[in-house]
Amino acid sequence: MRKRTLGATGLEVSELALGTWGLSGEGYGPVEEAEQDAVIDRAIALGVTLFETSDSYAGGEMERRIGFRARIGRTPPPIVVATKIGTDVNSSPVRKRFDAVWLKEAAERSRERLKRERIDILLLHNPSVATLARGELKDTMASICESGVARTWGVSVGTADVASEAVSIGAPVIELPYNTFHRREMVRIAADVKEKNIGILARSVLSYGLLCGEWPTGHTFPYGDHRKERWTQAELKRRIVQLNALRPSVLLDVTSLRAVALRYVLSDTLVSSVVLGPRKAAQLDQLLRDAGKEPYLPEGGRAALENRLRAVGVDV
Ligand SMILES: NC(=O)c1ccc[n+]([C@@H]2O[C@H](COP(=O)([O-])OP(=O)(O)OC[C@H]3O[C@@H](n4cnc5c(N)ncnc54)[C@H](OP(=O)(O)O)[C@@H]3O)[C@@H](O)[C@H]2O)c1
């Protein structure tokens, strides 16, 4: 497993990370506990050292599970953990909270569940532009780091505007959605990422499974799967048709659409780690095989792929 440095933080992270939202059973539907453990254990065995989670995934259970699995037979655990705070899952309805008191207490609770001396990377979980613009969050996160609860901090973003604001407040790490069909956050902040040496964690690199290219045009999702609400049937069909148009020899020596999706993001040197979301150990194995080795794409491959995407109607 190759490693990259996480921006200016100095932390070394595996360039493939294990994200645990899908594993938690939220979002995509239930996953047996034994399979959750199998995926985490397999990731450790394959040399993944970065684990990504949140205090809201299964109400903190994924933090607990990572903390427990990582300690089996290993002291101290040779992993780096990124977790996210900023959600009160006990309120009804669940609400976002980014006040200093809440964040400090939430960070302590996450550290306890993870059973770690320090949380390596503590991220704000989907704040709005207005919340970030209020200004005190940088001080709050810096003080959590100074108190020794976290090593470094950052922002997990869902839109380009929030990504820009995260850059403005000086976040050392940004997690963002980034895939061949959705590049707008990365495109917006790429120059700043380079200049300020911001650590980038890229997630949703398969566009929630779409980019694996395994779905027929009439594909549907069961209730409880976030993808049922994410796309209308017409939008999903349009995307599948666009994806199918990429099939004929997109990149001569990259043989599957899944590999193309993964390697496109891995080939971006501004990315520190690609956060994968397998829900089965077998999926993790496939993803690691598909990631392959450097060079991830043949020379000129990124530009060729972007041209091809534009030609089939996909533009950032
Ligand atoms: N706001 C945030 O901070 C945020 C938001 C989203 C995600 N994340 C993190 O990023 C991680 C990954 O992101 P994501 O779940 O959004 O998207 P993703 O990685 O693009 O898609 C995950 C889905 O892809 C499918 N998949 C995975 N491996 C596969 C394989 N080998 N073959 C075929 N299909 C495969 C699975 O779908 P099936 O279940 O259909 O097999 C899986 O649920 C999450 O687990 C989470 O930890 C963070």
The ligand as a Tripos MOL2 file, in Angstrom:
@<TRIPOS>MOLECULE
LIG
   48    52     1     0     0
SMALL
NO_CHARGES

@<TRIPOS>ATOM
      1 N1        -20.1550   14.1400    4.1740 N.am      1 LIG1
      2 C1        -19.2320   13.2260    4.2870 C.2       1 LIG1
      3 O1        -18.3180   13.4160    5.0270 O.2       1 LIG1
      4 C2        -19.3220   11.9640    3.4780 C.ar      1 LIG1
      5 C3        -20.3460   11.8120    2.5300 C.ar      1 LIG1
      6 C4        -20.3800   10.6340    1.7770 C.ar      1 LIG1
      7 C5        -19.4200    9.6480    1.9930 C.ar      1 LIG1
      8 N2        -18.4510    9.8250    2.9350 N.ar      1 LIG1
      9 C6        -17.4530    8.7420    3.2140 C.3       1 LIG1
     10 O2        -16.9120    8.2270    2.0150 O.3       1 LIG1
     11 C7        -17.1210    6.8110    1.9280 C.3       1 LIG1
     12 C8        -17.3430    6.4130    0.4710 C.3       1 LIG1
     13 O3        -18.2670    7.2560   -0.1560 O.3       1 LIG1
     14 P1        -19.7020    6.9250   -0.7400 P.3       1 LIG1
     15 O4        -20.3440    5.8080   -0.0250 O.co2     1 LIG1
     16 O5        -20.4160    8.2180   -0.8170 O.co2     1 LIG1
     17 O6        -19.4920    6.5510   -2.2480 O.3       1 LIG1
     18 P2        -18.7420    5.5520   -3.2080 P.3       1 LIG1
     19 O7        -17.4730    5.0630   -2.6600 O.co2     1 LIG1
     20 O8        -18.7290    6.3080   -4.4740 O.co2     1 LIG1
     21 O9        -19.8120    4.3690   -3.3550 O.3       1 LIG1
     22 C9        -19.9800    3.3560   -2.4220 C.3       1 LIG1
     23 C10       -20.8600    2.2840   -3.0380 C.3       1 LIG1
     24 O10       -20.2210    1.7900   -4.2050 O.3       1 LIG1
     25 C11       -20.5250    0.4270   -4.3610 C.3       1 LIG1
     26 N3        -19.2610   -0.3320   -4.4480 N.ar      1 LIG1
     27 C12       -18.2040   -0.2480   -3.6620 C.ar      1 LIG1
     28 N4        -17.2510   -1.1210   -4.0530 N.ar      1 LIG1
     29 C13       -17.7420   -1.7580   -5.1150 C.ar      1 LIG1
     30 C14       -17.2420   -2.7630   -5.9620 C.ar      1 LIG1
     31 N5        -16.0320   -3.2750   -5.8040 N.pl3     1 LIG1
     32 N6        -18.0150   -3.1730   -6.9790 N.ar      1 LIG1
     33 C15       -19.2500   -2.6620   -7.1590 C.ar      1 LIG1
     34 N7        -19.7890   -1.7030   -6.3680 N.ar      1 LIG1
     35 C16       -19.0380   -1.2530   -5.3640 C.ar      1 LIG1
     36 C17       -21.3110   -0.0370   -3.1540 C.3       1 LIG1
     37 O11       -22.6700   -0.0490   -3.5340 O.3       1 LIG1
     38 P3        -23.5830   -1.3370   -3.2910 P.3       1 LIG1
     39 O12       -23.9390   -1.2330   -1.8700 O.co2     1 LIG1
     40 O13       -24.7150   -1.1450   -4.2490 O.co2     1 LIG1
     41 O14       -22.7680   -2.5390   -3.6030 O.co2     1 LIG1
     42 C18       -21.0480    1.0750   -2.1470 C.3       1 LIG1
     43 O15       -22.1080    1.2440   -1.2460 O.3       1 LIG1
     44 C19       -18.3440    6.5530    2.8210 C.3       1 LIG1
     45 O16       -18.3420    5.2420    3.3440 O.3       1 LIG1
     46 C20       -18.1570    7.5820    3.9170 C.3       1 LIG1
     47 O17       -17.3450    7.0580    4.9470 O.3       1 LIG1
     48 C21       -18.3820   10.9700    3.6660 C.ar      1 LIG1
@<TRIPOS>BOND
     1     1     2 1
     2     2     3 2
     3     2     4 1
     4     4     5 ar
     5     4    48 ar
     6     5     6 ar
     7     6     7 ar
     8     7     8 ar
     9     8     9 1
    10     8    48 ar
    11     9    10 1
    12     9    46 1
    13    10    11 1
    14    11    12 1
    15    11    44 1
    16    12    13 1
    17    13    14 1
    18    14    15 2
    19    14    16 1
    20    14    17 1
    21    17    18 1
    22    18    19 2
    23    18    20 1
    24    18    21 1
    25    21    22 1
    26    22    23 1
    27    23    24 1
    28    23    42 1
    29    24    25 1
    30    25    26 1
    31    25    36 1
    32    26    27 ar
    33    26    35 ar
    34    27    28 ar
    35    28    29 ar
    36    29    30 ar
    37    29    35 ar
    38    30    31 1
    39    30    32 ar
    40    32    33 ar
    41    33    34 ar
    42    34    35 ar
    43    36    37 1
    44    36    42 1
    45    37    38 1
    46    38    39 2
    47    38    40 1
    48    38    41 1
    49    42    43 1
    50    44    45 1
    51    44    46 1
    52    46    47 1
@<TRIPOS>SUBSTRUCTURE
     1 LIG1         1 GROUP 0 **** ****
